[in-house]
Amino acid sequence: MTALQKAARVVGAVFLLVGVLGFVPGITSNYGDMTFASHDSDAMLLGIFQVSILHNIVHLLFGVAGLAMSRTWSGARNYLIGGGVIYLLLWIYGLLIDKDSSANFVPVNSADDWLHFLLGAGMVALGLALSRRRDTTTGGHLGNDSTGRTSRARDVR
């Protein structure tokens, strides 16, 4: 398993853990006030991040996707970069919407917004940095071609 795949697996596992923790009373304060979706959910993961049943399910699904996609190099890269872009878009969405409107259906608060930014930027950075040196003939590392020069092969899977 390459470093890229390991990173995608760790990120997926963290999302899975966060999704589970969102359903644990005590770790999620105001647990009894959690709604399926909408800005009316008063449940707060770690007392900071506004969550709902839908929000937790999204974390669980994102975690499962990360674990599944980490099985291949290209899947891991797509998960980290594509997922990072999704989180950056969610960050922008959270900045633009009125937090007390029906547009805040996930729901998100300001702490969620900035966490989404950090997650998105971090995932994209991991995906780009760890996929710069890909050679399918050497298990994901730089190798030598038939002339003895360092080569980089594209993932053709």
N, CA and C of each residue as an Amber inpcrd file, in Angstrom:
protein
   471
   0.8540000  -1.1860000   0.0000000   0.0000000   0.0000000   0.0000000
   0.8920000   1.2390000   0.0000000   0.5950000   2.1780000  -0.8820000
   1.3820000   3.4000000  -1.0070000   1.0130000   4.3940000   0.0940000
   1.8410000   5.4020000   0.2510000   1.5610000   6.4550000   1.2330000
   0.2430000   7.1580000   0.9020000  -0.0350000   7.3350000  -0.3680000
  -1.2890000   7.9570000  -0.8000000  -2.4800000   7.1180000  -0.3420000
  -2.3960000   5.8200000  -0.5380000  -3.4870000   4.9360000  -0.1330000
  -3.6360000   4.9160000   1.3890000  -2.5230000   4.9210000   2.1000000
  -2.5780000   4.9550000   3.5640000  -3.2320000   6.2440000   4.0550000
  -2.8820000   7.3570000   3.4210000  -3.4690000   8.6430000   3.8090000
  -4.9790000   8.6300000   3.5830000  -5.4140000   8.1200000   2.4340000
  -6.8510000   8.0460000   2.1440000  -7.5490000   7.1410000   3.1550000
  -6.9060000   6.0540000   3.5270000  -7.4790000   5.1310000   4.5100000
  -7.6090000   5.8040000   5.8700000  -6.5900000   6.5400000   6.2860000
  -6.6420000   7.2380000   7.5840000  -7.7350000   8.3020000   7.5700000
  -7.8020000   9.0810000   6.4980000  -8.8380000  10.1180000   6.3980000
 -10.2190000   9.4680000   6.4270000 -10.3950000   8.3850000   5.6850000
 -11.6770000   7.6770000   5.6910000 -12.0320000   7.1570000   7.0710000
 -11.0530000   6.6030000   7.7820000 -11.2980000   6.0830000   9.1280000
 -11.6880000   7.2010000  10.0880000 -11.0540000   8.3590000   9.9430000
 -11.3940000   9.5000000  10.8050000 -12.8310000   9.9540000  10.5380000
 -13.2200000  10.0330000   9.2650000 -14.6050000  10.4080000   8.9520000
 -15.5850000   9.3880000   9.5200000 -15.2450000   8.1170000   9.4240000
 -16.0930000   7.0670000   9.9730000 -16.2310000   7.2320000  11.4920000
 -15.1240000   7.4850000  12.1620000 -15.1380000   7.6920000  13.6040000
 -15.9840000   8.9080000  13.9820000 -15.8100000   9.9980000  13.2640000
 -16.5870000  11.2140000  13.5490000 -18.0810000  10.9510000  13.3380000
 -18.4150000  10.2050000  12.2960000 -19.8210000   9.8640000  12.0550000
 -20.4190000   9.0570000  13.1950000 -19.6750000   8.1190000  13.7080000
 -20.1400000   7.3090000  14.8420000 -20.2530000   8.1770000  16.0960000
 -19.2100000   8.9730000  16.3670000 -19.2170000   9.8150000  17.5660000
 -20.3680000  10.8160000  17.5680000 -20.8210000  11.2110000  16.3950000
 -21.9600000  12.1200000  16.3050000 -23.2420000  11.5270000  16.8530000
 -23.2760000  10.2030000  17.0070000 -24.4460000   9.5210000  17.5510000
 -24.2580000   9.0950000  19.0100000 -23.1720000   9.5440000  19.6360000
 -22.8860000   9.1490000  21.0250000 -23.2330000  10.2960000  21.9740000
 -24.2630000  10.0830000  22.8140000 -24.5920000  11.1100000  23.8040000
 -23.3980000  11.3490000  24.7220000 -23.1840000  12.5990000  25.0810000
 -22.0440000  12.9560000  25.9230000 -20.9200000  13.5000000  25.0660000
 -20.5540000  12.7780000  24.0200000 -19.5860000  13.3130000  23.0650000
 -20.2970000  14.3370000  22.1950000 -21.5700000  14.0660000  21.9440000
 -22.4290000  15.0310000  21.2590000 -23.3560000  15.6310000  22.3060000
 -23.1600000  16.9160000  22.5910000 -24.0120000  17.5840000  23.5800000
 -25.3680000  17.9040000  22.9570000 -26.3490000  18.1130000  23.8020000
 -27.7310000  18.3740000  23.3630000 -28.2200000  17.2690000  22.4340000
 -27.7970000  16.0340000  22.7270000 -28.1130000  14.8960000  21.8610000
 -29.6150000  14.7610000  21.6210000 -30.4070000  15.0220000  22.6500000
 -31.8620000  14.9170000  22.5370000 -32.4750000  15.9480000  21.5970000
 -31.7290000  16.9870000  21.2790000 -32.2260000  18.0360000  20.3880000
 -31.7720000  17.8370000  18.9430000 -31.1890000  16.6560000  18.6370000
 -30.7290000  16.3910000  17.2740000 -31.9410000  16.1160000  16.3740000
 -31.9580000  16.7740000  15.2250000 -33.0020000  16.5440000  14.2370000
 -32.3990000  15.7840000  13.0640000 -33.2680000  15.3120000  12.1600000
 -32.7330000  14.6080000  10.9950000 -31.8960000  15.5550000  10.1470000
 -32.4350000  16.7110000   9.8650000 -31.7350000  17.7330000   9.0760000
 -32.3530000  19.0710000   9.4310000 -31.6750000  20.1340000   9.1550000
 -32.1170000  21.5210000   9.3070000 -31.2770000  22.2530000  10.3320000
 -31.3690000  23.5670000  10.2430000 -30.6260000  24.4320000  11.1540000
 -31.1740000  24.3710000  12.5740000 -32.3190000  23.7110000  12.7680000
 -32.9300000  23.6220000  14.0890000 -32.2670000  22.5870000  14.9910000
 -31.3810000  21.7570000  14.4370000 -30.6880000  20.7630000  15.2540000
 -29.7280000  21.4880000  16.1950000 -29.9060000  21.2440000  17.4870000
 -29.0410000  21.8880000  18.4800000 -27.9450000  20.9550000  18.9920000
 -27.8240000  19.7720000  18.4000000 -26.7910000  18.8290000  18.8210000
 -25.4310000  19.3560000  18.3830000 -24.4300000  19.2070000  19.2610000
 -23.0940000  19.7460000  19.0020000 -22.0450000  18.6760000  19.2820000
 -21.3700000  18.2280000  18.2420000 -20.2840000  17.2700000  18.3970000
 -19.1380000  17.9540000  19.1220000 -18.6820000  17.3370000  20.2020000
 -17.6280000  17.8910000  21.0520000 -17.9950000  19.2690000  21.6110000
 -19.2860000  19.5950000  21.5810000 -19.7460000  20.8820000  22.0750000
 -19.4190000  22.0510000  21.1640000 -18.9140000  21.7580000  19.9500000
 -18.4470000  22.8140000  19.0470000 -19.1320000  22.7880000  17.6890000
 -19.2260000  21.5910000  17.0990000 -19.6680000  21.4500000  15.7060000
 -21.1300000  21.0140000  15.6550000 -21.9530000  21.8180000  14.9920000
 -23.3750000  21.5170000  14.8760000 -23.5560000  20.2850000  13.9870000
 -24.3270000  19.3060000  14.4850000 -24.5700000  18.0830000  13.7190000
 -26.0470000  17.7360000  13.7220000 -26.4020000  16.9080000  12.7840000
 -27.7470000  16.3510000  12.6890000 -27.5840000  14.8920000  12.2910000
 -28.6750000  14.1810000  12.2230000 -28.6050000  12.7880000  11.7720000
 -28.0390000  12.7450000  10.3560000 -28.5200000  13.6240000   9.4810000
 -28.0140000  13.6750000   8.1070000 -26.5180000  13.9820000   8.0780000
 -26.0900000  14.9330000   8.8590000 -24.6730000  15.3220000   8.9220000
 -23.8160000  14.1150000   9.3270000 -24.2700000  13.3840000  10.3460000
 -23.5440000  12.1970000  10.7920000 -23.5230000  11.1080000   9.7240000
 -24.6380000  10.9230000   9.0430000 -24.6950000   9.9200000   7.9710000
 -23.7350000  10.2920000   6.8430000 -23.6500000  11.5750000   6.5140000
 -22.7050000  12.0190000   5.4840000 -21.2770000  11.6800000   5.9110000
 -20.9360000  11.9090000   7.1680000 -19.5950000  11.5530000   7.6580000
 -19.3630000  10.0500000   7.5390000 -20.3520000   9.2490000   7.9170000
 -20.2190000   7.7940000   7.8110000 -20.0030000   7.3600000   6.3680000
 -20.8060000   7.8950000   5.4510000 -20.6740000   7.5340000   4.0380000
 -19.3410000   7.9910000   3.4600000 -18.9020000   9.1680000   3.8580000
 -17.6160000   9.6860000   3.3930000 -16.4810000   8.8100000   3.9140000
 -16.6320000   8.3080000   5.1340000 -15.6430000   7.4050000   5.7030000
 -15.5930000   6.0740000   4.9770000 -16.7550000   5.5050000   4.7150000
 -16.8140000   4.2330000   3.9830000 -16.2190000   4.4110000   2.5830000
 -16.5240000   5.5310000   1.9360000 -15.9650000   5.8040000   0.6050000
 -14.4400000   5.8660000   0.6680000 -13.9030000   6.5170000   1.6820000
 -12.4550000   6.6160000   1.8230000 -11.8020000   5.2630000   1.9960000
 -12.3980000   4.4120000   2.8290000 -11.8440000   3.0720000   3.0330000
 -11.9120000   2.2480000   1.7500000 -13.0230000   2.3400000   1.0540000
 -13.1790000   1.5780000  -0.1910000 -12.2450000   2.0960000  -1.2810000
 -12.1780000   3.3970000  -1.4330000 -11.3720000   3.9710000  -2.5130000
  -9.8780000   3.8820000  -2.2380000  -9.4880000   3.6850000  -0.9830000
  -8.0690000   3.5910000  -0.6580000  -7.4560000   2.2770000  -1.1390000
  -8.2670000   1.3820000  -1.6320000  -7.7420000   0.0930000  -2.0890000
  -6.9120000   0.2160000  -3.3610000  -7.1250000   1.2850000  -4.1340000
  -6.3100000   1.5020000  -5.3350000  -5.6780000   2.8750000  -5.2640000
  -4.5610000   3.0200000  -5.9610000  -3.8560000   4.2940000  -5.9880000
  -4.7420000   5.3800000  -6.5780000  -5.3420000   5.1020000  -7.7250000
  -6.1730000   6.1200000  -8.3820000  -7.4170000   6.4340000  -7.5570000
  -7.9970000   5.4340000  -6.9170000  -9.1540000   5.6740000  -6.0610000
  -8.7880000   6.5600000  -4.8830000  -7.6300000   6.2800000  -4.2820000
  -7.1690000   7.0830000  -3.1470000  -6.9370000   8.5300000  -3.5640000
  -6.3100000   8.7040000  -4.7120000  -6.0420000  10.0580000  -5.2200000
  -7.3570000  10.7870000  -5.4870000  -8.2890000  10.1160000  -6.1550000
  -9.5880000  10.7280000  -6.4440000 -10.3490000  11.0620000  -5.1700000
 -10.2690000  10.1840000  -4.1740000 -10.9440000  10.4310000  -2.9000000
 -10.3800000  11.6710000  -2.2190000  -9.0690000  11.7420000  -2.1120000
  -8.4620000  12.8730000  -1.4110000  -8.6690000  14.1910000  -2.1500000
  -8.3950000  14.1930000  -3.4470000  -8.5350000  15.4550000  -4.1960000
  -9.9980000  15.8020000  -4.4180000 -10.7760000  14.8470000  -4.8910000
 -12.2040000  15.1110000  -5.1360000 -12.9500000  15.4230000  -3.8570000
 -12.6800000  14.6400000  -2.8040000 -13.3210000  14.8980000  -1.5150000
 -12.8980000  16.2290000  -0.9430000 -11.6290000  16.5810000  -1.1320000
 -11.1500000  17.8800000  -0.6710000 -11.8540000  19.0260000  -1.3690000
 -12.0570000  18.8730000  -2.6660000 -12.7840000  19.9030000  -3.4270000
 -14.2230000  20.0120000  -2.9160000 -14.8480000  18.8700000  -2.6290000
 -16.2130000  18.8900000  -2.0890000 -16.2430000  19.6560000  -0.7660000
 -15.2650000  19.4070000   0.0920000 -15.2310000  20.1100000   1.3770000
 -14.9320000  21.5950000   1.2110000 -14.1310000  21.9650000   0.2380000
 -13.9030000  23.3940000  -0.0240000 -15.1750000  24.0580000  -0.5330000
 -15.9300000  23.3570000  -1.3600000 -17.2160000  23.8990000  -1.8220000
 -18.1980000  24.0190000  -0.6610000 -18.1850000  23.0400000   0.2340000
 -19.0450000  23.1010000   1.4100000 -18.6520000  24.2710000   2.3130000
 -17.3460000  24.5400000   2.4010000 -16.8690000  25.6970000   3.1680000
 -17.4410000  26.9850000   2.5720000 -17.3350000  27.1410000   1.2600000
 -17.8650000  28.3450000   0.5990000 -19.3720000  28.4340000   0.7890000
 -20.0630000  27.3210000   0.6310000 -21.5120000  27.2890000   0.8280000
 -21.8640000  27.7600000   2.2390000 -21.1320000  27.2400000   3.2310000
 -21.3910000  27.6250000   4.6150000 -21.1520000  29.0990000   4.8850000
 -20.1850000  29.6850000   4.1850000 -19.9140000  31.1120000   4.3510000
 -21.0050000  31.9730000   3.7360000 -21.6200000  31.4740000   2.6690000
 -22.5820000  32.2830000   1.9180000 -24.0090000  32.2080000   2.4340000
 -24.3850000  31.0890000   3.0460000 -25.7850000  30.9370000   3.4450000
 -26.0830000  31.6410000   4.7610000 -27.3430000  31.9370000   4.9560000
 -27.8300000  32.4310000   6.2450000 -27.9770000  31.2040000   7.1460000
 -27.2630000  31.1760000   8.2490000 -27.2450000  29.9980000   9.1230000
 -28.6190000  29.6890000   9.7250000 -29.5080000  30.6710000   9.7680000
 -30.8420000  30.4540000  10.3340000 -31.9020000  30.2050000   9.2680000
 -31.4770000  29.9310000   8.0390000 -32.4410000  29.7020000   6.9670000
 -32.5410000  28.2160000   6.6390000 -33.5260000  27.8700000   5.8440000
 -33.7030000  26.4780000   5.4230000 -32.5710000  26.0200000   4.5010000
 -31.7790000  26.9540000   3.9820000 -30.6270000  26.5790000   3.1520000
 -29.5720000  25.8550000   3.9930000 -29.6030000  26.0370000   5.2930000
 -28.6640000  25.3840000   6.2020000 -29.2450000  24.0390000   6.6450000
 -29.4720000  23.1530000   5.6930000 -30.1660000  21.9040000   5.9660000
 -29.2570000  20.8030000   6.5130000 -27.9240000  20.9600000   6.4070000
 -27.0260000  19.8640000   6.8110000 -27.0320000  19.6410000   8.3270000
 -26.8860000  20.4830000   9.2280000 -26.6070000  21.9070000   9.2830000
 -25.1190000  22.1720000   9.5300000 -24.7020000  23.4270000   9.3610000
 -23.3240000  23.8400000   9.6470000 -23.3340000  25.1390000  10.4490000
 -22.3130000  25.2950000  11.2860000 -22.1070000  26.5520000  11.9910000
 -20.7320000  27.0850000  11.5910000 -20.3090000  28.1730000  12.1780000
 -19.0180000  28.7700000  11.7990000 -17.8500000  27.8340000  12.0770000
 -17.9080000  27.0890000  13.1630000 -16.8330000  26.1260000  13.4540000
 -16.7740000  25.0530000  12.3700000 -17.9380000  24.5780000  11.9310000
 -17.9860000  23.6040000  10.8290000 -17.3710000  24.1940000   9.5690000
 -17.7160000  25.4450000   9.2830000 -17.2040000  26.0830000   8.0650000
 -15.6800000  26.0410000   8.0270000 -15.0470000  26.4410000   9.1080000
 -13.5860000  26.5140000   9.1040000 -12.9400000  25.1350000   9.1800000
 -13.6280000  24.1960000   9.8030000 -13.1420000  22.8200000   9.7620000
 -13.2300000  22.2810000   8.3420000 -14.3060000  22.6100000   7.6380000
 -14.4410000  22.1800000   6.2410000 -13.3250000  22.7600000   5.3800000
 -12.9580000  24.0070000   5.6420000 -11.8410000  24.6030000   4.9000000
 -10.5480000  23.8280000   5.1560000 -10.2570000  23.5830000   6.4340000
  -9.0190000  22.8620000   6.7780000  -9.0170000  21.4500000   6.2060000
 -10.1470000  20.7610000   6.3000000 -10.2470000  19.4130000   5.7320000
 -10.0570000  19.4360000   4.2230000 -10.7430000  20.3510000   3.5610000
 -10.6480000  20.4340000   2.1070000  -9.2410000  20.7420000   1.6440000
  -8.6370000  21.7550000   2.2350000  -7.2740000  22.1320000   1.8440000
  -6.2970000  21.0050000   2.1750000  -6.4630000  20.3830000   3.3340000
  -5.5770000  19.2930000   3.7330000  -5.7070000  18.0750000   2.8290000
  -6.9270000  17.7320000   2.4800000  -7.1380000  16.5700000   1.6150000
  -6.5720000  16.8080000   0.2150000  -6.8250000  17.9790000  -0.3340000
  -6.2790000  18.2920000  -1.6600000  -4.7490000  18.2830000  -1.6040000
  -4.1890000  18.9020000  -0.5760000  -2.7280000  18.9450000  -0.4390000
  -2.1500000  17.5370000  -0.3180000  -2.7670000  16.6880000   0.4970000
  -2.3090000  15.3010000   0.6200000  -2.3870000  14.5740000  -0.7140000
  -3.5290000  14.7200000  -1.3750000  -3.7220000  14.0440000  -2.6590000
  -2.7040000  14.4660000  -3.6970000  -2.4110000  15.7560000  -3.7620000
  -1.4440000  16.2520000  -4.7440000  -0.0130000  15.8910000  -4.3520000
   0.3310000  16.1010000  -3.0990000   1.7050000  15.8540000  -2.6550000
   2.0710000  14.3780000  -2.7360000   1.1610000  13.5090000  -2.3400000
   1.4740000  12.0870000  -2.3040000   1.3090000  11.3940000  -3.6540000
   0.7460000  12.0890000  -4.6180000   0.5880000  11.4670000  -5.9420000
   1.5600000  12.0320000  -6.9640000   2.4510000  12.9020000  -6.5580000
   3.4150000  13.5000000  -7.4960000   4.3670000  12.4660000  -8.0620000
   4.6940000  11.4700000  -7.2960000   5.6910000  10.4890000  -7.7300000
   5.0540000   9.1230000  -7.8460000   4.3890000   8.8920000  -8.9320000
   3.6840000   7.6340000  -9.1470000   4.3170000   6.8670000 -10.2920000
   4.6810000   5.6380000 -10.0400000   5.1910000   4.7520000 -11.0880000
   4.5540000   3.3980000 -10.8600000   3.7180000   2.9620000 -11.7790000
   2.9990000   1.7090000 -11.6030000   3.9100000   0.4930000 -11.6820000
   5.1180000   0.6350000 -12.1860000   6.0070000  -0.5200000 -12.2850000
   6.7810000  -0.7650000 -11.0100000   6.7920000   0.1770000 -10.0930000
   7.5530000  -0.0020000  -8.8550000   6.6670000   0.1530000  -7.6270000
   5.3720000  -0.0710000  -7.7820000   4.4780000  -0.0140000  -6.6270000
   4.2220000   1.3790000  -6.1090000   4.3110000   2.3760000  -6.9560000
   3.9610000   3.7270000  -6.5470000   5.1330000   4.6170000  -6.2580000
   6.3400000   4.2070000  -6.5910000   7.5190000   5.0160000  -6.3300000
   8.2550000   5.2640000  -7.6410000   9.1300000   6.2550000  -7.6230000
   9.9420000   6.5060000  -8.7980000  10.7810000   5.2780000  -9.1060000
  10.9520000   5.0260000 -10.3730000  11.7630000   3.8820000 -10.7770000
  12.6230000   4.2580000 -11.9630000  13.3630000   3.3230000 -12.4630000
  14.2110000   3.5590000 -13.6260000  13.5880000   2.8980000 -14.8440000
  13.6000000   3.6100000 -15.9670000  13.1120000   3.0160000 -17.2020000
  14.2330000   2.2020000 -17.8430000  14.0000000   1.7110000 -19.0350000
  14.9740000   0.8270000 -19.6730000  16.3000000   1.5200000 -19.9850000
  16.3290000   2.8420000 -19.9560000  17.5760000   3.5760000 -20.2150000
  18.3080000   3.9090000 -18.9240000  17.7210000   3.5480000 -17.7850000
  18.3560000   3.8380000 -16.5130000  17.9920000   5.1920000 -15.9500000
  17.1680000   5.9570000 -16.6680000  16.7480000   7.2730000 -16.1840000
  15.5220000   7.1300000 -15.2930000  15.3790000   8.0660000 -14.3730000
  14.2080000   8.0730000 -13.5130000  12.9810000   8.3230000 -14.3680000
  11.9210000   7.5470000 -14.1050000  10.7000000   7.6840000 -14.9110000
   9.4940000   7.7880000 -14.0010000   8.4530000   8.2920000 -14.5770000
   7.1550000   8.3720000 -13.9040000   6.1200000   7.8110000 -14.8560000
   5.4580000   6.7650000 -14.4320000   4.4190000   6.1710000 -15.2700000
   3.0630000   6.6440000 -14.7620000   2.1330000   6.7770000 -15.6550000
   0.7850000   7.1850000 -15.2870000  -0.0020000   5.9730000 -14.8330000
  -0.9140000   6.1980000 -13.9140000  -1.7950000   5.1220000 -13.4520000
  -2.8460000   4.9060000 -14.5300000  -2.8300000   3.7510000 -15.1570000
  -3.7430000   3.5080000 -16.2790000  -4.9130000   2.6280000 -15.8840000
  -5.0730000   2.3860000 -14.5970000  -6.2010000   1.5570000 -14.1620000
  -7.4910000   2.2980000 -14.2460000
